[in-house]
Amino acid sequence: MIYDSSYIQRAYRSSPVFLQNVLVSAYGMLKRWEQVSQPFTGYSKELEQTQWWSAAELRELQEARLRTLIRHAYENVPYYRRIFDERGLRTADISTTADLYKLPLLTKQDVRRHWSELRAGNMRASRVTLGRTGGTTGIPLQFALDKDRVIFDHALIHRHWSWAGFKPGDLVVVLRGVPLIPPETRSGVYWRHDWSERRIYLSGFHLSLSIMPRYVEMLERWKPRFIAGYPSSIYTLARFLELRNQQVPVEAVFTSSEALTPVERKAIERQFVCRVWDRYGTGERLAVGQQCEQGNYHQNVEFGILQIDATQGEPAADGEKGEVVQTSLTNFSMPLIRYVTEDLGWVVNHDCPCGRGLPLMGPVEGRKDDVIVTADGRIMPRAGLDQIHEFVDNLERCQLVQEKMGEVVVRVQPRPGFGPADAEELVHQMGKRLGESTQVRIEIVERLDLTVSGKERFIVSKLNLEQLTGLPLNLPPREVGVSR
């Protein structure tokens, strides 16, 4: 997005609204050019065909790509050459997805520790871009991506949206954690237009009882065919519509970036009078799961390999819940093989009535957190906040704790070198999202609090949300108690 560059961000912030719309539309024009490029059109043509292949044909395609990736990793990536040599493995020993269990798991900590070793030595810098993710538990991570692979992922999104009837040029309203409107904004418009791609970006940082009526008014005026965004943000707007006994019909709602709960799905589908089409993916752009018209999640096996481990190194049985482990098939800049995502899920071993041969998976669990309530009553989900630590290199991990409305403690587990400048940057990033009226305090800790079952949450809230916001959010129940 345009805020990826600090120079463009400063120019954007100092511009009037009309010029901000021009800048957003300029970014949209770049996306339009991408969609007519040879890589995008080639991937889209391939994906349109392969979705109808048989399971056997897709498995053959997947394992052929796996063998190519394994050879590349051994020949060009020092980390994997060392792993293979230490285990006495040859590249021919990893020829099927089941053979991947001969390799160790790769964690986020491993990626950070061996970052240079994981980079492929034969990839030109012009073909590589850098990405960042906070991950499920708030562990910051930087990784290298093939630029073509990013385009491949965009083609997967296009295929998914097309299942719901989307065509280029259709109007889409987007409700995500995109900081196009400063959180301290108290008047004017809370959305920006991308005239090139026909997108309207609603601010996900202003979901308050005073501003949501304007969102509803504009949705009725714009009449978008589709809405896309974070489940928790769209759900908050749906609950507001329910309080007003009002519906805003659209053709489909696309959700991603968070686990979608049954309560959220039901409310969104009821108030927007349509089906929700959910998507599972990660910032590392590994395996992807997307819902079809039958409501089933299909694995995009052309892009990556998804495995479920019951215990570390042991595959789960069909239908058994376990840890999601993924292998990228299309990223040669930094291959991530048997990568632990820290999500929970399961595979489904039956055919889908939609007729696609893409194998099925269950909805991913384990990515739902609490929310933060700002001083002025705005509701902030984790998906709008988990980028805050991505700008601080000397940070091991962090956790947001809220005991009082408008006050947040950022509990920091530091890395060597963490100092006042890092703390100041964290406060700055929080302020960009929560507004200056919400107080932020940094607390350095040796380790973060865990739930009684040993899980680590990015957001820990002790607020009575219904009482504070006036919205019966019906968030999923939290585990009670912590252990240190």
N, C-alpha and C positions, 0 to 999 in steps of 0.2 A: 504494500500500500504506500501512499505518498509519504506517510510519516516514517518510513524506513530510513530516509535520509534526514539527518539533523538540519541540513541547510534548507531543504525543501520544507521541512516541518516548520522552521522559523518563518519562512516566507508565507507559508499557509496560515499560520497563527496570526500574522500581522495583516492579512488581506481581508477585504470585505467579503460578505457571504457570496456574492455573485462570482467573484474571482476564485473563491474556494470551490465553488461548483465547477468552474472551468478546470481547475487543477485536478479535481476528482475525475472529471470527464476525460482529461488527458490521460490519466492512468487507465481509464476504461478503454480508450482508443488503443493503448498498447495491448490490452487483452484482446481486442477485436483483431488486431494484426496477428496476434499469436494464433487465433482460431482459423486464419486462412493460411498459416504457414504449413510447410510440408510436414514437419514432425506432427503437428496436431491433427491435420487431416489424415495422415497415415495411421496414427494411433486410433483415431475415431473409426476409420474404415475397418481396421483390424478388430476392434472391440465390438462393432456391430455384427461382425461375422462370428467371432469366437463365442459369444454368449449363447449361441444356439448349437454349439458343438456338443458331442456326447461327453459323458464324464471320462471315458477312456481317452478320447482325443485331447481333452483339456489336461488330463494327468500327464499324457505324453509331452504336450507342449511345456507344461510346468517343469517337468524333470529334465527336458532338454535345456531349458534356460538355466536350471540349477547347475547342470554339468558345466555349462559355459561360465557361469559365475564362479564356480569352485576352481576351475583352471585359472581364471583371471586372478582370483584371490591368492592362490598359491604362488603364482609367477610374479605378481606385482605388489602384494600387500605384505610387508614384513611381519605383521602380527600373525597372520594366518600361516605363513611359511613356518614360523617358529612353532605354532600349535601343531601343525601337521607333523613336523619333524620330531617334536617331543613325544608324540603319540605313535610314531611309526606308521603314519597314514600316508597313502598315496592319493592323488586326486581321483583315481579310478575307484577308490573305496567309497566315495560319496557320489552315488549316481541316482539315488531315489530319495524321496522325502524321509523315508524311514531311516536311511543312512545318516541323516543329520544328527541322530542321537549319539553318534560316535564322537561328536564335537561338544565342547563345553558350552554352557550358557554364557551369554555376553550381557553384562549389566551396564547400567548408566555409569556406575563408578569405573567399570573397566574401560568404557569409551573415554572418559575424562583422563584416566591414568595412562592410557595407551593411544592417545589421540593421534600423535604423529605416526606411530606404527601402523595405525588403521588406514592411513591415507595411501591410496594407490600411487605408485611412483610414475606411472605412464600416462596419467591424465593431465592434459594441458589446462592451465589455469582458466583459459577462455571458456572451457566446457563445464566449469564448476562454479557453484554458488554456495554460500554458507547459510545455514538455517539454525534456528534456536527453538528450543521448547522447554517448558517448565516441567513437563511430565505430570503424572497423576499425583505424586506426592510432593510436588514443589521442588524437585531437584533440578537445578538449571543444567542445560546441556546444549553444547554447540556441535554441529555435525556438518559434513560436506555432502552436497547433492549434485548429481548430474543435472545440468539445466534441462536437458531433454526429458529427464525423469519427472521433473516438476510439471512439464507440459503433459506427460503421460497421465499424471494424477489429475490434472485439469480435464483431460479427455474422459477419465473415469467418472468425474462429477457430471460432465455433460451427458454421458450415457445414462447415469442414474436419473438425472432430471428428465431426460427424454422418456423414461419409463412412465412418468407421470403426465406426459403430454407437452412438456416444455419445448419451445422452439426459440432459436436466437431471435431477439427482438421483443420477446414477451416481457412485460413489466414485472419486475421482482422487487419487493420491499425486503430489505435486509436488516435484521435486528441482532447485532452481534456487539462484541466489546471493541468496536473500532473507535478510537478517541478522536473523531473528526470534530466533535463539539466539546469544548472545555467543560469539565464537570461543574465548574462554578457558574456556568451560564444560567441566568435566571429569567431571561426574556428573549424574544426573537424566535427564530426557528430552530428546532432541535433535529434537523435532518439535512442531508446534503444530497444533491442529484448527480448521478453519473449519466449524462445524456447520451454518451456513446454506447454504453451497454444496456441502457434503460434499467438502471438500478437506482433505488432510493434508499439511502442509508439512514435508518432511525438510530438515534443515540441509545445504546444500551445502558448508559450511565445516568439516565434521567427517568427511570421507571418509578415515578412518584404519583400519588393521588392527584396532585395539582396539574401534572403535565400529561398524564395518560389520556385525559379527555381530548386533548389536541391531537394525539396520535390516532385515536379512534375517528375523530372528525376528518383527518387527512386521509386515512385509509378509505373511508366512505367516498371521499372526493376522488382519490386516485383510481380506485377500483383495480388494484393489482390482480393479476392472475395467480401469482405465487408469493409466498412469504418464506424466507429462509433465515435461519439464525440459531442461537443457543436455545435448547429446550427450556431452560429455566426462565429466560427472558420472555420468550413467546408465551410460556405458561402464565407468567405474571400478568401479561396483558390479557390473556384469555380469562383469568380469574376476575380481572377488573370488568371485562365485558359481562361476565356472569353476574356480578354484583348489580350491574345496570340492566340486567335482563335483556341483553343486546347481542346480536350476532353480526359478524362481518364475513360473508361468504367469499371464499377464494377457491381455486381449483385444487391446490395442494399446498401443504406446508412441508418444507425440507428442514430437518434438524440434524445437528452434528456437534462435535466437540465436547459433549457431555453425555453421560448416560441418561437415556430417556426413561422415566418411570411410567408405569401404567396409569397412575393418577394424572400425570402431565399429559400423556397421550389422549386420554379420555376428554379432559377439559379442552385441549386445543382443538380436537376434532369436533367437539360439540359447538364451540363458539365460532369457529371459522368454517363449519359446515363442510368439511372435507377430510380426506385421509392424510395422515402424517407419514411421510417417507423419511425414515431415519437412516443415518450413515455413520458407520464406525471407521475411524481412521486415527492416525497418530501424527504428531508434528514431524516425526522422523520419516514419514511417508513410506511405511512398510506395507503389510497386507491391509486390505480394505474390505469392509463388509457393507452391503447396501441393500435396503429393502425393496422388494418388488411389489407388484399390485396385489399379490396374495398375502402380503405382510411378512414374508419370510426374508431372512438376511442371507444374501448370496455372497460367497467369498469371491473376490476378484483374483483368481489364480493366475491370470496373465501377469500380474503385478508383483505378487509376493506369495509366500507360504505361511499359512497359519497353523500352528500346532498348539494343543492343549496338554499341559503337563499336570498329572495328578500330584506327583511329587517331583522334586528336581531331577531331571534326567529320565523320568519315566512317563510314557504317554498315558493319558486318561482314556477310559473306555468311551464309546459313543454315548453322548448324553450326559457324561459325568463332568461336573464342574471342576475347573482347574485354572492354573495360571496360563495366560495367553503368551505364547512365545512365537516370534515372527522372524522371517528371513526375507530380506529384500532380494528380488530377482532382477531389478532394473537399475540399481545404483552401483556403478563401478568406481566412483570416486572414493567412497568409503563404505565398503560392503559391511552390512550388519547381519551376521549369521547366528541364528539361535538367540535372538535378542529378547531379553525379558522386559515386557512393557509395564508390569505391575498391575495389569488389569486381570479380571476374572471372566471366564466365558466357557463355552462348550461347543462341540460340533454336533451336527444333526445329520444322520445318515439315512436320508430318504429323498426321493425326487420331489421337485416342486411342481404343482399344477400349472405354473406359468409356462412350463416347457423349456426353460433355460437349463443348460447342463451344468452351470456353475454350482459347485457344492454349497451346502447350507451350513450355517452356524447359528448358535443362539445369540440373543442380545447380550452385549458385554456389560458386566456389572463392575462395581468397585470404583466408579469415577465420580460419584455424587458427593458433594460437600455441602456444608452450611453456606449461608450468605452473610454479607456484611450490610448493615443498615447505616447509612450516612447520617450526619447531623440534621439534614433537612428531609430525612425520611425516604431517601432513594434506596432501592434494593439492588445490591451488587452481588451477582453470583461469582463463583471462583473463576469461571471461564473469562470473565472480564478483568480479573486481577492477577492471574497466575503468570503474567508476563513481567511483573515488577522486578523480579530478581534476575531477569535475563541480561540486565545491563550492568551487573555487578560480578566481576570475575572472582573476587575473593570470598565467595559465599558458598558454603557447603550445601545448605538447604535452609528453608525458613517456613514459618507457620504464622498465620494471622489469628489472633485471639481477640474476641470482642465480648466484654462484660457489660458495657454501657453504650447506649446509642450515641453515635458520633465520636466514639473513641476506639482506637484500634492499637493493639500492641503487636509489633512485628518481632516474633521470637526468632533470633538468628543463630544458627549453628555455623560459626565462621570458619574460614580457611585461613592459613597463615597469611598475614599481610592485610587482613581486614582492618580498616581504620575509619576515621571520621569522614573521609571523602566517600567511602562506600555507604556508610550510614546516611549521609546527606543525600546520596543518589537514590537510595531506597525511599526515603521520605519524599523526595521529589516525584518519583514514579507513582507513589501512592496518592500524592496530591493531585497529579494529573488525572487520576481516575475517580477519586473520592471527593475532590474539592478541598479548598483550603480551610473550610470551616470544620472539617473532621480532623480531630487531633490524632496524630500518629506518634507513637513512641517506640524506639528500638530497644530491645532487650537481648543481650548476649547470653546464650545458654550453652552448656556442654552437650546436651541432647534434647530432642523435642519430646513432648508428651505423646504417649501412645494411648489408644483405647484399651479396654480390658482384654480385647482379643489380639492385641499386639499390632493393630493397624495405626497408620500415621495419617492424620487428616491435615490438609492444607489450611482449611478454615475451621476454627473451633468457636462456635457462638453459644453464649449462655443467655441470650435474649429471648423474651416472649414475643415472637414475631407478629402474631395476630394482634396482640395488645398494642404494639408499637406502630404497626403500619396500617391497621384497619383492614388488612387483606387476609382472609382465611387461606393461607398458602398450602396447607396440607402437605408440607414437605415430608419426606420419608423419615421415620423415627431414627433418632441418633442413638448410638451406643452410649450407655451411661458409665461414667467413671473413667479415670485415666490411671496409668501406671508410669512410673518414672524409671 
